[in-house]
Amino acid sequence: MSNTARSTADAVEMYHKNGFTVLQVFDDSEVRLLEKFARGWIYRLLAQWVAGKENQYPLETYHIWSKSLSVDHGSVFRAPNRHTIPPQDVADALLNDRLKGFFSMVSVKHYRIWDEGLGWLAFRFIRPGMSDGYPLSRKAWGVATNVISCWVPIIGYGPDETLALVPGSHLKEYDKYLPADSKFRKDEYHLSKKYQNLELFRPKLARGEIIVFHPKTLHSEDVLDSSVTRLNLEFRIEPFPAET
């Protein structure tokens, strides 16, 4: 499967066919702004352990040094700390004209930014091999039943770190189950374990590229084997019909 669409029209075709697309959205200045914002956000949460020594503790190797510093990962990165309403310059960069143009081309003319009450921008900070990311599921199986998701890499652009997606899964039906004991949301369904041989695709991204995916696309956030702790921003839009 090819990665980045060569044009917006290609991106639209990829989105409809596969349930996701890789889209060039940000220029260099926007990437730098988002990187500075996201890294600063994480370091503020880790200030108790690394304040004033950030250069000694790169986020890329957090999965290594956090153990020696006894960082309370579960407490630090609980949901309220992972969501925010960003400053206006970051919001404008994220939802820029290029992304709005793509939404228009997939016939999403009217929408609101999805916010469950904690803030509409979130991050995921995923250590390799630690089951930090949820297994295969759909946004449509949770509270955000109709959202289109935008996945923005900050650390980890390669196929070992990006989302695992099932091409074409938005067009099919799958059995699901509600885990009896889960460290993730208790009200979100996961894909039935009977599916063993699904085709998974992890895009390789370049700076300025993001993944946009359909609410019914099967995907997993988990990072199994990588040399870095993956950091990404994410936000969602909820389409609604025009008022008549």
Stockholm file with secondary structure:
# STOCKHOLM 1.0

chainA/1-244         MSNTARSTADAVEMYHKNGFTVLQVFDDSEVRLLEKFARGWIYRLLAQWVAGKENQYPLETYHIWSKSLSVDHGSVFRAPNRHTIPPQDVADALLNDRLKGFFSMVSVKHYRIWDEGLGWLAFRFIRPGMSDGYPLSRKAWGVATNVISCWVPIIGYGPDETLALVPGSHLKEYDKYLPADSKFRKDEYHLSKKYQNLELFRPKLARGEIIVFHPKTLHSEDVLDSSVTRLNLEFRIEPFPAET
#=GR chainA/1-244 SS CCCSCSSHHHHHHHHHHHSEEEEECCCHHHHHHHHHHHHHHHHHHTHHHHTTCGGGSCGGGHHHHHHHTTCCHHHHTSGGGGEECCCHHHHHHHTCHHHHHHHHHTTCCSEEECCCSSCSEEEEEECTTTTCSCCSBCGGGSSCTTCEEEEEEEECCSTTTSCEECTTGGGSCCCEECCSSCSSCTTCCEECTTCCCCCCBCCCCCTTEEEEECTTCCEECCCCSCSSCEEEEEEEEEECCCCC
#=GC SS_cons         CCCSCSSHHHHHHHHHHHSEEEEECCCHHHHHHHHHHHHHHHHHHTHHHHTTCGGGSCGGGHHHHHHHTTCCHHHHTSGGGGEECCCHHHHHHHTCHHHHHHHHHTTCCSEEECCCSSCSEEEEEECTTTTCSCCSBCGGGSSCTTCEEEEEEEECCSTTTSCEECTTGGGSCCCEECCSSCSSCTTCCEECTTCCCCCCBCCCCCTTEEEEECTTCCEECCCCSCSSCEEEEEEEEEECCCCC
//
